[in-house]
């Protein structure tokens, strides 16, 4: 299996088929090189590594997104946490760490997004 195939496999396992299918359908000639880069490198190399668990990687990703103020992908990665075995308690611990090391406002906003996302997930499964 090449890195693109491995990347798509891991991406689907972590994010789910619905998300990946939607992203693939939105792909254009303009962003094809970027989509290839993230699929091969982020998903086919970094996320495919077994050096740490996907649960740990999910929590690191959430903490880094919050700490750097990149809030747009937090809901997607909250959903990924459910697939990788990170509990809501795990996620809250990660955001508390963000509060101490990157600032309360960033953690507060990430927690707000997490609460909204968990409510949506519960309604979807309801």
C-alpha positions as CSV (number, residue, x, y, z in Angstrom):
1,X,0.0,0.0,0.0
2,X,1.5,3.4,-1.0
3,X,1.3,6.5,1.2
4,X,-1.8,7.9,-0.5
5,X,-3.7,4.6,-0.1
6,X,-2.5,4.3,3.6
7,X,-3.4,8.0,4.1
8,X,-6.9,7.5,2.8
9,X,-7.4,4.4,4.9
10,X,-6.2,6.1,8.1
11,X,-8.2,9.3,7.3
12,X,-11.4,7.3,6.9
13,X,-10.7,5.4,10.2
14,X,-10.2,8.6,12.1
15,X,-12.6,11.0,10.5
16,X,-15.2,8.7,9.1
17,X,-16.5,8.0,5.6
18,X,-19.1,10.7,5.5
19,X,-16.5,13.5,6.3
20,X,-13.9,12.1,3.9
21,X,-16.4,11.5,1.1
22,X,-17.7,15.1,1.5
23,X,-14.1,16.4,1.4
24,X,-13.2,14.3,-1.6
25,X,-16.3,15.5,-3.5
26,X,-15.3,19.1,-2.9
27,X,-11.8,18.6,-4.2
28,X,-10.9,20.7,-7.3
29,X,-7.9,21.0,-9.6
30,X,-6.8,24.0,-7.6
31,X,-6.6,22.2,-4.2
32,X,-5.6,18.8,-5.5
33,X,-1.9,19.2,-4.7
34,X,-2.7,20.4,-1.2
35,X,-5.2,17.5,-0.6
36,X,-2.5,15.0,-1.9
37,X,0.0,16.6,0.5
38,X,-2.1,16.3,3.6
39,X,-3.4,12.8,2.7
40,X,0.1,11.4,2.0
41,X,2.0,13.3,4.7
42,X,-0.4,14.0,7.6
43,X,-2.5,10.9,7.3
44,X,-0.2,8.4,5.4
45,X,2.9,9.2,7.5
46,X,2.2,11.1,10.8
47,X,-1.3,9.6,11.7
48,X,-0.3,6.2,10.3
49,X,2.7,6.0,12.7
50,X,2.3,3.6,15.6
51,X,4.8,5.5,17.8
52,X,1.8,6.8,19.8
53,X,-1.8,5.7,19.9
54,X,-4.4,7.4,17.8
55,X,-6.2,8.4,21.0
56,X,-3.1,10.3,22.1
57,X,-2.6,11.8,18.6
58,X,-6.3,13.0,18.7
59,X,-5.8,14.7,22.0
60,X,-2.5,16.3,20.9
61,X,-4.2,17.5,17.8
62,X,-7.1,19.1,19.8
63,X,-4.6,20.8,22.2
64,X,-2.5,22.1,19.4
65,X,-5.5,23.5,17.5
66,X,-6.8,25.2,20.6
67,X,-3.4,26.5,21.7
68,X,-2.7,28.0,18.3
69,X,-6.2,29.5,17.9
70,X,-7.1,27.3,14.9
71,X,-10.6,26.6,16.1
72,X,-12.2,25.7,12.7
73,X,-11.1,22.1,12.8
74,X,-11.9,21.5,16.5
75,X,-15.4,20.1,15.9
76,X,-14.0,17.6,13.3
77,X,-11.4,16.5,15.7
78,X,-13.8,16.2,18.6
79,X,-15.7,13.7,16.4
80,X,-12.4,12.0,15.6
81,X,-11.7,11.6,19.4
82,X,-14.9,9.5,19.7
83,X,-13.5,7.2,17.0
84,X,-10.0,7.0,18.5
85,X,-11.1,6.2,22.0
86,X,-10.6,9.6,23.8
87,X,-13.4,10.2,26.2
88,X,-15.0,13.6,27.0
89,X,-13.0,13.6,30.2
90,X,-9.8,13.1,28.3
91,X,-10.7,16.0,26.0
92,X,-11.5,18.3,29.0
93,X,-8.1,17.4,30.5
94,X,-6.4,18.4,27.3
95,X,-8.2,21.7,27.2
96,X,-7.4,22.4,30.9
97,X,-3.7,21.9,29.9
98,X,-4.3,24.4,27.1
99,X,-5.7,26.9,29.6
100,X,-2.5,26.7,31.7
101,X,0.0,26.8,28.9
102,X,-1.7,28.7,26.1
103,X,-4.3,30.8,27.8
104,X,-7.8,30.6,29.3
105,X,-9.6,32.4,26.4
106,X,-8.3,29.8,23.9
107,X,-9.3,26.9,26.1
108,X,-12.7,28.5,26.9
109,X,-13.5,28.8,23.2
110,X,-12.4,25.3,22.5
111,X,-14.6,24.0,25.3
112,X,-17.5,25.9,23.9
113,X,-17.0,24.3,20.5
114,X,-16.6,20.9,22.2
115,X,-19.9,21.3,24.1
116,X,-21.7,22.2,20.9
117,X,-20.2,19.3,19.0
118,X,-20.9,16.8,21.7
119,X,-24.6,18.0,21.8
120,X,-24.8,17.6,18.0
121,X,-23.3,14.1,18.3
122,X,-25.8,13.2,21.0
123,X,-28.7,14.5,18.9
124,X,-27.5,12.5,15.9
125,X,-27.3,9.3,17.9
126,X,-30.4,10.1,19.9
